[in-house]
Amino acid sequence: MSTEPIPHPRAVKALWVLVTVLFSALVAVVAGILAGATGRPFPEVVLQAGGAFAVTLPLCLAVLSALSVL
């Protein structure tokens, strides 16, 4: 049995990256909503959401890379 990963077409890889970006955006929105619900000022809410996005995106890309999807 071969253990070599199956090469994915470019379009499939691009779709996986798009899914990762959308998931990271969803995490950022939820983090922003939760931060806003605590009564923080708007600039802090935006920083919180941006930080959540900035942490989630590379983490998801690393997982996809480790699974040989990318």
N, CA, C and O atoms as a DFTB+ gen file, in Angstrom:
280 C
 N C O
     1  1       0.845      -1.167       0.000
     2  2       0.000       0.000       0.000
     3  2       0.899       1.243       0.000
     4  3       1.876       1.321       0.746
     5  1       0.553       2.188      -0.835
     6  2       1.333       3.420      -0.955
     7  2       0.939       4.405       0.142
     8  3      -0.243       4.563       0.449
     9  1       1.934       5.064       0.728
    10  2       1.660       6.054       1.775
    11  2       1.892       7.478       1.283
    12  3       1.870       8.421       2.074
    13  1       2.114       7.636      -0.020
    14  2       2.331       8.964      -0.572
    15  2       1.013       9.740      -0.588
    16  3      -0.033       9.181      -0.918
    17  1       1.060      11.036      -0.228
    18  2      -0.175      11.821      -0.279
    19  2      -0.627      12.034      -1.719
    20  3       0.188      12.137      -2.635
    21  1      -1.923      12.097      -1.895
    22  2      -2.485      12.324      -3.217
    23  2      -2.356      13.809      -3.543
    24  3      -2.767      14.648      -2.741
    25  1      -1.801      14.149      -4.690
    26  2      -1.686      15.571      -5.038
    27  2      -3.071      16.154      -5.334
    28  3      -3.854      15.585      -6.095
    29  1      -3.349      17.292      -4.719
    30  2      -4.631      17.945      -4.916
    31  2      -4.504      19.002      -6.004
    32  3      -3.474      19.667      -6.112
    33  1      -5.550      19.157      -6.809
    34  2      -5.507      20.236      -7.805
    35  2      -5.416      21.598      -7.120
    36  3      -5.756      21.752      -5.947
    37  1      -4.954      22.565      -7.879
    38  2      -4.784      23.914      -7.350
    39  2      -6.085      24.510      -6.845
    40  3      -6.097      25.225      -5.844
    41  1      -7.176      24.219      -7.529
    42  2      -8.475      24.774      -7.147
    43  2      -8.912      24.250      -5.780
    44  3      -9.501      24.987      -4.988
    45  1      -8.626      22.991      -5.508
    46  2      -9.005      22.410      -4.214
    47  2      -8.203      23.065      -3.094
    48  3      -8.744      23.358      -2.028
    49  1      -6.925      23.292      -3.332
    50  2      -6.094      23.963      -2.325
    51  2      -6.581      25.384      -2.084
    52  3      -6.613      25.846      -0.943
    53  1      -6.958      26.074      -3.144
    54  2      -7.466      27.434      -3.000
    55  2      -8.771      27.444      -2.204
    56  3      -8.994      28.345      -1.395
    57  1      -9.616      26.470      -2.423
    58  2     -10.870      26.388      -1.663
    59  2     -10.606      26.110      -0.191
    60  3     -11.294      26.655       0.672
    61  1      -9.624      25.273       0.110
    62  2      -9.284      25.015       1.510
    63  2      -8.772      26.277       2.195
    64  3      -9.097      26.539       3.354
    65  1      -7.969      27.057       1.474
    66  2      -7.482      28.319       2.035
    67  2      -8.649      29.271       2.255
    68  3      -8.691      29.969       3.269
    69  1      -9.597      29.312       1.322
    70  2     -10.786      30.155       1.478
    71  2     -11.610      29.726       2.692
    72  3     -12.081      30.576       3.447
    73  1     -11.786      28.437       2.885
    74  2     -12.509      27.939       4.061
    75  2     -11.788      28.348       5.341
    76  3     -12.424      28.730       6.323
    77  1     -10.474      28.268       5.327
    78  2      -9.681      28.658       6.496
    79  2      -9.837      30.140       6.799
    80  3      -9.981      30.524       7.960
    81  1      -9.809      30.975       5.767
    82  2      -9.973      32.418       5.963
    83  2     -11.375      32.731       6.492
    84  3     -11.528      33.558       7.390
    85  1     -12.388      32.077       5.940
    86  2     -13.757      32.318       6.411
    87  2     -13.949      31.845       7.852
    88  3     -14.628      32.509       8.636
    89  1     -13.362      30.714       8.201
    90  2     -13.453      30.243       9.581
    91  2     -12.757      31.209      10.532
    92  3     -13.256      31.486      11.623
    93  1     -11.614      31.715      10.116
    94  2     -10.889      32.681      10.948
    95  2     -11.685      33.970      11.102
    96  3     -11.687      34.576      12.174
    97  1     -12.356      34.390      10.042
    98  2     -13.204      35.577      10.125
    99  2     -14.380      35.347      11.074
   100  3     -14.770      36.249      11.817
   101  1     -14.936      34.153      11.047
   102  2     -16.026      33.829      11.972
   103  2     -15.545      33.872      13.419
   104  3     -16.239      34.396      14.291
   105  1     -14.374      33.329      13.675
   106  2     -13.809      33.378      15.022
   107  2     -13.571      34.823      15.446
   108  3     -13.808      35.183      16.599
   109  1     -13.103      35.651      14.512
   110  2     -12.858      37.065      14.812
   111  2     -14.161      37.788      15.138
   112  3     -14.201      38.602      16.060
   113  1     -15.217      37.502      14.397
   114  2     -16.512      38.142      14.656
   115  2     -17.037      37.744      16.028
   116  3     -17.509      38.592      16.784
   117  1     -16.956      36.469      16.347
   118  2     -17.426      36.007      17.662
   119  2     -16.592      36.635      18.776
   120  3     -17.140      37.045      19.800
   121  1     -15.286      36.715      18.591
   122  2     -14.428      37.342      19.604
   123  2     -14.775      38.816      19.758
   124  3     -14.784      39.339      20.873
   125  1     -15.059      39.490      18.647
   126  2     -15.445      40.894      18.707
   127  2     -16.780      41.098      19.406
   128  3     -16.942      42.040      20.181
   129  1     -17.723      40.228      19.137
   130  2     -19.034      40.326      19.790
   131  2     -18.895      40.096      21.290
   132  3     -19.481      40.820      22.095
   133  1     -18.126      39.093      21.655
   134  2     -17.936      38.819      23.086
   135  2     -17.191      39.954      23.775
   136  3     -17.514      40.305      24.910
   137  1     -16.203      40.528      23.105
   138  2     -15.471      41.643      23.695
   139  2     -16.369      42.871      23.810
   140  3     -16.294      43.605      24.795
   141  1     -17.209      43.094      22.818
   142  2     -18.125      44.224      22.861
   143  2     -19.191      44.070      23.923
   144  3     -19.660      45.058      24.488
   145  1     -19.576      42.836      24.196
   146  2     -20.604      42.593      25.206
   147  2     -20.105      42.896      26.615
   148  3     -20.906      43.090      27.529
   149  1     -18.807      42.935      26.793
   150  2     -18.256      43.235      28.118
   151  2     -18.160      44.733      28.371
   152  3     -17.795      45.158      29.467
   153  1     -18.490      45.544      27.347
   154  2     -18.481      46.987      27.534
   155  2     -17.171      47.655      27.169
   156  3     -16.948      48.809      27.534
   157  1     -16.304      46.961      26.461
   158  2     -15.040      47.566      26.046
   159  2     -15.292      48.612      24.971
   160  3     -16.273      48.521      24.233
   161  1     -14.420      49.595      24.877
   162  2     -14.560      50.573      23.795
   163  2     -14.295      49.932      22.428
   164  3     -13.631      48.900      22.327
   165  1     -14.831      50.567      21.380
   166  2     -14.762      50.003      20.036
   167  2     -13.336      49.700      19.561
   168  3     -13.117      48.630      18.993
   169  1     -12.362      50.583      19.765
   170  2     -11.000      50.244      19.304
   171  2     -10.443      48.975      19.952
   172  3      -9.738      48.206      19.297
   173  1     -10.748      48.753      21.215
   174  2     -10.281      47.523      21.869
   175  2     -10.995      46.295      21.312
   176  3     -10.402      45.222      21.203
   177  1     -12.264      46.456      20.961
   178  2     -13.012      45.345      20.366
   179  2     -12.398      44.963      19.023
   180  3     -12.242      43.780      18.718
   181  1     -12.048      45.974      18.221
   182  2     -11.437      45.706      16.918
   183  2     -10.084      45.030      17.092
   184  3      -9.755      44.108      16.345
   185  1      -9.300      45.472      18.060
   186  2      -8.005      44.826      18.317
   187  2      -8.183      43.379      18.777
   188  3      -7.419      42.496      18.386
   189  1      -9.178      43.150      19.595
   190  2      -9.452      41.786      20.065
   191  2      -9.831      40.881      18.889
   192  3      -9.341      39.758      18.769
   193  1     -10.703      41.387      18.035
   194  2     -11.129      40.599      16.871
   195  2      -9.959      40.366      15.918
   196  3      -9.795      39.266      15.391
   197  1      -9.151      41.393      15.698
   198  2      -7.987      41.233      14.827
   199  2      -6.983      40.245      15.388
   200  3      -6.381      39.470      14.644
   201  1      -6.804      40.273      16.684
   202  2      -5.903      39.310      17.319
   203  2      -6.412      37.885      17.177
   204  3      -5.632      36.961      16.945
   205  1      -7.718      37.709      17.315
   206  2      -8.303      36.373      17.154
   207  2      -8.105      35.869      15.731
   208  3      -7.787      34.699      15.519
   209  1      -8.295      36.754      14.760
   210  2      -8.085      36.377      13.366
   211  2      -6.620      36.031      13.112
   212  3      -6.308      35.038      12.454
   213  1      -5.732      36.864      13.644
   214  2      -4.296      36.683      13.420
   215  2      -3.764      35.408      14.061
   216  3      -2.748      34.875      13.614
   217  1      -4.417      34.918      15.082
   218  2      -3.982      33.672      15.724
   219  2      -4.621      32.464      15.051
   220  3      -3.975      31.429      14.891
   221  1      -5.881      32.590      14.656
   222  2      -6.613      31.456      14.094
   223  2      -6.132      31.073      12.700
   224  3      -6.002      29.888      12.394
   225  1      -5.868      32.063      11.854
   226  2      -5.497      31.762      10.468
   227  2      -4.217      30.936      10.362
   228  3      -4.241      29.899       9.700
   229  1      -3.102      31.335      10.975
   230  2      -1.904      30.492      10.853
   231  2      -2.067      29.119      11.508
   232  3      -1.494      28.132      11.049
   233  1      -2.850      29.069      12.579
   234  2      -3.073      27.784      13.230
   235  2      -3.812      26.828      12.296
   236  3      -3.428      25.665      12.164
   237  1      -4.856      27.311      11.659
   238  2      -5.605      26.474      10.721
   239  2      -4.759      26.080       9.510
   240  3      -4.824      24.942       9.045
   241  1      -3.971      27.019       9.006
   242  2      -3.099      26.696       7.875
   243  2      -2.044      25.666       8.263
   244  3      -1.686      24.807       7.457
   245  1      -1.550      25.749       9.482
   246  2      -0.565      24.758       9.947
   247  2      -1.197      23.374      10.056
   248  3      -0.567      22.372       9.715
   249  1      -2.434      23.319      10.528
   250  2      -3.126      22.023      10.625
   251  2      -3.341      21.433       9.233
   252  3      -3.096      20.245       9.019
   253  1      -3.794      22.251       8.290
   254  2      -3.995      21.758       6.925
   255  2      -2.676      21.309       6.302
   256  3      -2.637      20.322       5.567
   257  1      -1.622      22.016       6.589
   258  2      -0.313      21.634       6.069
   259  2       0.158      20.321       6.688
   260  3       0.732      19.477       6.000
   261  1      -0.083      20.152       7.974
   262  2       0.316      18.911       8.646
   263  2      -0.490      17.717       8.130
   264  3       0.000      16.588       8.134
   265  1      -1.710      17.965       7.692
   266  2      -2.538      16.896       7.133
   267  2      -2.269      16.664       5.646
   268  3      -2.944      15.858       5.007
   269  1      -1.287      17.369       5.105
   270  2      -0.888      17.283       3.694
   271  2      -2.007      17.679       2.744
   272  3      -2.094      17.164       1.629
   273  1      -2.853      18.584       3.179
   274  2      -3.905      19.093       2.304
   275  2      -3.348      20.235       1.452
   276  3      -3.736      20.397       0.295
   277  1      -2.445      21.019       2.024
   278  2      -1.846      22.132       1.276
   279  2      -0.489      21.751       0.740
   280  3       0.165      22.561       0.084
